[in-house]
């Protein structure tokens, strides 16, 4: 980083993108060390699983971010909030392994998420799929032209305009609320292809034009901030399931679509059920 930088506020977009793109060099060795090694798994208060890989990966990411950007806040899935969260303009939001259930089952579709928020609004993010060796980086900061890259190559969403042509996805019916499941089932009944599973990779694939619509609810900030920034940077239309903008501490759902027209169509379906 340039000398004297203590916050994202002082950083050029190009330098932030380089920093995000370098984080997998830090996180992947911890994940590789434990993948398919059957690490001991414990249950958190919300009954979700956690492993030493989650904890070591988040600790490493938090340490380097806190060292480089001491004026920014940090919020992580495993170790909560650090820094001046109420007063800091920028917050780094970390999910060390999004898809821990897949990770402990030996499935390769899980990722590491690092998002950056500006006054609670997602502005930059990384989705790293360590086993697939795919890293998606996007930013929507200030007056700079947004962009999203996968392993350095620009990606864009598809041109899908309507539900009968759409490939849609959600991670699991069990992860949706009762209303959310009813809404997704309505979307699925109208869509061309319905996918289950995938966790954060669904959002990356939407950004890259391979999935057209993703809906999820019952989410925490660490599930949301990075993936929203990546998809918006690619050009996707992203809100919560009520059509409201995504904001830290306020949003618990995502409705992401490749095009505004597809998003409007999906939102109309959900609104009819008061999702």
C-alpha positions as CSV (number, residue, x, y, z in Angstrom):
1,X,0.0,0.0,0.0
2,X,1.1,3.6,-0.5
3,X,2.9,5.1,2.5
4,X,0.7,6.7,5.1
5,X,-2.5,4.9,4.2
6,X,-4.7,4.0,7.2
7,X,-8.1,3.8,5.6
8,X,-9.8,2.9,2.4
9,X,-10.8,6.6,2.3
10,X,-7.2,7.4,1.4
11,X,-6.8,4.7,-1.3
12,X,-7.1,4.9,-5.0
13,X,-9.5,2.3,-6.5
14,X,-6.7,0.5,-8.3
15,X,-4.8,0.0,-5.1
16,X,-7.9,-1.3,-3.3
17,X,-8.5,-3.8,-6.2
18,X,-4.9,-5.0,-6.0
19,X,-5.2,-5.4,-2.2
20,X,-8.4,-7.5,-2.6
21,X,-6.9,-9.5,-5.4
22,X,-4.0,-10.4,-3.2
23,X,-6.0,-11.7,-0.2
24,X,-6.4,-15.3,-1.6
25,X,-2.7,-15.7,-1.2
26,X,-3.3,-15.3,2.5
27,X,-6.6,-17.3,2.9
28,X,-6.1,-20.2,0.5
29,X,-3.3,-22.0,2.4
30,X,-5.4,-22.2,5.6
31,X,-8.3,-23.6,3.6
32,X,-6.2,-26.0,1.5
33,X,-4.6,-27.3,4.7
34,X,-8.0,-28.4,6.2
35,X,-10.0,-29.3,3.1
36,X,-11.0,-32.9,3.1
37,X,-9.1,-33.5,6.3
38,X,-12.3,-33.8,8.4
39,X,-11.4,-31.1,10.9
40,X,-13.4,-31.1,14.1
41,X,-16.7,-29.3,13.7
42,X,-18.6,-27.5,16.4
43,X,-22.0,-25.8,16.4
44,X,-22.5,-22.1,17.0
45,X,-25.4,-20.6,18.8
46,X,-27.3,-20.4,15.5
47,X,-26.6,-24.1,15.0
48,X,-24.4,-23.5,12.0
49,X,-21.1,-25.4,11.8
50,X,-17.7,-23.9,12.3
51,X,-14.2,-25.4,11.9
52,X,-10.6,-24.4,12.7
53,X,-10.3,-23.5,9.0
54,X,-13.0,-20.9,9.4
55,X,-11.3,-19.4,12.4
56,X,-7.8,-19.5,11.1
57,X,-8.8,-17.9,7.8
58,X,-10.8,-15.1,9.4
59,X,-8.0,-14.4,11.9
60,X,-5.4,-14.1,9.1
61,X,-7.6,-11.8,7.1
62,X,-8.5,-9.6,10.0
63,X,-4.9,-9.3,11.1
64,X,-3.7,-8.0,7.7
65,X,-6.7,-5.7,7.2
66,X,-6.3,-4.2,10.7
67,X,-2.6,-3.7,10.1
68,X,-3.0,-2.0,6.8
69,X,-6.2,-0.1,7.5
70,X,-6.3,0.6,11.3
71,X,-8.9,3.4,10.9
72,X,-11.5,1.1,9.4
73,X,-13.9,-1.2,11.2
74,X,-13.9,-5.0,10.7
75,X,-16.9,-7.3,11.0
76,X,-16.5,-11.1,10.6
77,X,-18.7,-14.1,10.9
78,X,-16.6,-15.9,13.5
79,X,-15.2,-13.0,15.7
80,X,-17.7,-10.2,15.4
81,X,-16.9,-6.5,15.2
82,X,-13.6,-4.7,15.8
83,X,-12.6,-1.1,15.4
84,X,-14.8,2.0,15.5
85,X,-17.8,0.5,13.8
86,X,-20.2,3.3,14.8
87,X,-17.9,6.1,13.6
88,X,-15.7,4.5,10.9
89,X,-16.8,5.4,7.4
90,X,-15.5,2.1,5.9
91,X,-16.1,-1.4,7.3
92,X,-14.5,-4.6,6.1
93,X,-17.0,-7.5,6.2
94,X,-15.5,-11.0,6.2
95,X,-17.0,-14.5,5.7
96,X,-13.9,-16.8,5.8
97,X,-15.8,-19.8,4.4
98,X,-19.2,-19.1,2.9
99,X,-20.5,-22.7,2.6
100,X,-19.0,-24.4,5.6
101,X,-21.5,-27.3,5.2
102,X,-20.1,-27.9,1.7
103,X,-16.5,-27.5,3.1
104,X,-17.0,-30.1,5.8
105,X,-18.7,-32.5,3.3
106,X,-15.7,-32.4,0.9
107,X,-17.6,-30.4,-1.7
108,X,-15.5,-27.8,-3.6
109,X,-18.2,-25.2,-4.0
110,X,-17.5,-22.8,-1.1
111,X,-15.8,-19.4,-1.0
112,X,-14.1,-16.7,1.0
113,X,-15.9,-13.3,1.0
114,X,-14.4,-9.9,1.8
115,X,-16.6,-6.9,1.3
116,X,-16.0,-3.2,1.9
117,X,-18.9,-0.9,2.9
118,X,-18.9,2.9,2.7
119,X,-21.4,4.3,5.3
120,X,-23.0,0.9,5.3
121,X,-23.4,0.6,1.5
122,X,-21.4,-2.1,-0.3
123,X,-18.7,-0.5,-2.5
124,X,-16.1,-3.3,-3.2
125,X,-15.9,-7.0,-2.8
126,X,-14.1,-10.2,-3.4
127,X,-15.5,-13.7,-3.9
128,X,-12.7,-16.3,-3.9
129,X,-13.5,-19.9,-4.8
130,X,-10.3,-21.5,-3.5
131,X,-10.7,-25.0,-4.8
132,X,-11.9,-23.8,-8.2
133,X,-9.2,-21.2,-8.3
134,X,-11.6,-18.4,-9.3
135,X,-11.3,-14.9,-7.8
136,X,-14.0,-12.3,-8.5
137,X,-13.2,-8.7,-7.7
138,X,-15.6,-5.8,-8.1
139,X,-16.0,-2.2,-7.1
140,X,-18.7,0.5,-7.4
141,X,-16.8,3.3,-5.7
142,X,-17.5,7.0,-6.2
143,X,-17.2,8.4,-9.7
144,X,-15.0,5.6,-10.9
145,X,-16.3,3.3,-13.6
146,X,-17.5,0.1,-11.9
147,X,-16.0,-3.2,-13.1
148,X,-15.9,-6.8,-12.1
149,X,-13.1,-9.2,-13.0
150,X,-12.7,-13.0,-12.6
151,X,-9.0,-13.8,-12.5
152,X,-8.3,-10.5,-14.2
153,X,-10.8,-10.9,-17.0
154,X,-13.8,-8.6,-17.2
155,X,-17.1,-10.3,-16.7
156,X,-20.7,-9.2,-17.2
157,X,-24.2,-10.7,-16.5
158,X,-26.3,-12.2,-19.2
159,X,-28.9,-10.4,-21.2
160,X,-31.8,-12.5,-19.9
161,X,-35.0,-10.4,-19.8
162,X,-37.8,-12.7,-18.5
163,X,-38.4,-15.6,-16.1
164,X,-39.4,-18.2,-18.8
165,X,-35.8,-17.9,-20.1
166,X,-34.1,-17.6,-16.8
167,X,-31.6,-19.9,-15.0
168,X,-32.4,-19.2,-11.3
169,X,-30.7,-20.4,-8.1
170,X,-30.8,-20.5,-4.3
171,X,-28.6,-22.4,-1.9
172,X,-31.2,-24.5,-0.1
173,X,-34.9,-24.6,0.5
174,X,-34.0,-25.2,4.1
175,X,-32.2,-21.9,4.3
176,X,-35.2,-19.9,3.2
177,X,-38.0,-18.6,5.5
178,X,-41.5,-19.9,4.9
179,X,-42.4,-16.9,2.9
180,X,-39.1,-16.9,1.1
181,X,-39.6,-20.5,0.1
182,X,-43.1,-19.8,-1.2
183,X,-41.7,-17.0,-3.3
184,X,-38.8,-18.9,-4.7
185,X,-41.1,-21.8,-5.6
186,X,-43.2,-19.4,-7.6
187,X,-40.2,-18.1,-9.4
188,X,-39.0,-21.7,-10.0
189,X,-42.4,-22.6,-11.5
190,X,-41.9,-19.9,-14.1
191,X,-38.2,-20.3,-14.8
192,X,-36.4,-22.3,-17.4
193,X,-33.8,-23.9,-15.1
194,X,-33.8,-24.1,-11.3
195,X,-30.5,-24.7,-9.3
196,X,-30.0,-25.6,-5.7
197,X,-26.7,-25.4,-3.8
198,X,-23.8,-23.2,-4.6
199,X,-23.7,-20.7,-1.8
200,X,-21.7,-17.6,-2.8
201,X,-20.7,-19.2,-6.1
202,X,-24.3,-18.5,-7.4
203,X,-23.7,-14.8,-7.1
204,X,-20.3,-15.0,-8.8
205,X,-21.9,-17.0,-11.7
206,X,-24.6,-14.4,-12.0
207,X,-21.9,-11.7,-12.3
208,X,-20.2,-13.7,-15.0
209,X,-23.4,-14.4,-17.0
210,X,-24.0,-18.1,-16.2
211,X,-26.9,-17.7,-13.8
212,X,-29.6,-15.1,-14.4
213,X,-31.4,-14.8,-11.0
214,X,-30.6,-15.5,-7.4
215,X,-32.9,-15.2,-4.4
216,X,-32.0,-15.8,-0.7
217,X,-33.2,-14.5,2.6
218,X,-32.4,-15.0,6.4
219,X,-28.9,-13.7,5.6
220,X,-26.4,-11.9,7.8
221,X,-24.1,-9.0,6.8
222,X,-21.1,-11.2,6.1
223,X,-23.3,-13.2,3.6
224,X,-24.3,-10.1,1.7
225,X,-21.8,-7.2,1.5
226,X,-19.1,-8.7,-0.7
227,X,-21.4,-10.5,-3.1
228,X,-23.6,-7.5,-3.6
229,X,-20.6,-5.3,-4.5
230,X,-19.3,-7.9,-7.0
231,X,-22.7,-8.3,-8.8
232,X,-23.4,-4.6,-8.9
233,X,-19.9,-3.9,-10.2
234,X,-20.5,-6.4,-13.0
235,X,-23.8,-4.6,-13.9
236,X,-26.4,-6.8,-12.2
237,X,-29.5,-5.3,-10.6
238,X,-29.5,-6.1,-6.8
239,X,-31.9,-5.3,-4.0
240,X,-33.5,-7.1,-1.1
241,X,-36.6,-9.2,-1.8
242,X,-38.8,-6.1,-1.1
243,X,-37.0,-4.1,-3.8
244,X,-35.1,-1.9,-1.3
245,X,-31.4,-1.1,-1.7
246,X,-28.9,-3.2,0.2
247,X,-27.5,-1.7,3.4
248,X,-25.4,-3.0,6.3
249,X,-27.4,-3.9,9.3
250,X,-30.7,-3.4,7.5
251,X,-30.8,-6.0,4.7
252,X,-31.4,-9.7,5.3
253,X,-32.3,-10.9,1.8
254,X,-31.1,-10.6,-1.7
255,X,-32.9,-10.6,-5.1
256,X,-30.2,-10.3,-7.8
257,X,-30.9,-10.3,-11.5
258,X,-28.9,-10.1,-14.7
259,X,-31.1,-7.3,-16.1
260,X,-33.5,-4.7,-14.7
261,X,-36.3,-6.2,-16.7
262,X,-35.8,-9.7,-15.1
263,X,-35.5,-8.1,-11.7
264,X,-38.8,-6.3,-12.2
265,X,-40.5,-9.5,-13.3
266,X,-39.2,-11.4,-10.2
267,X,-40.1,-8.6,-7.9
268,X,-43.6,-8.6,-9.2
269,X,-43.9,-12.3,-8.4
270,X,-42.6,-11.8,-4.9
271,X,-44.7,-8.7,-4.2
272,X,-47.8,-10.8,-5.0
273,X,-47.0,-13.0,-2.0
274,X,-45.8,-10.1,0.2
275,X,-42.3,-11.6,0.4
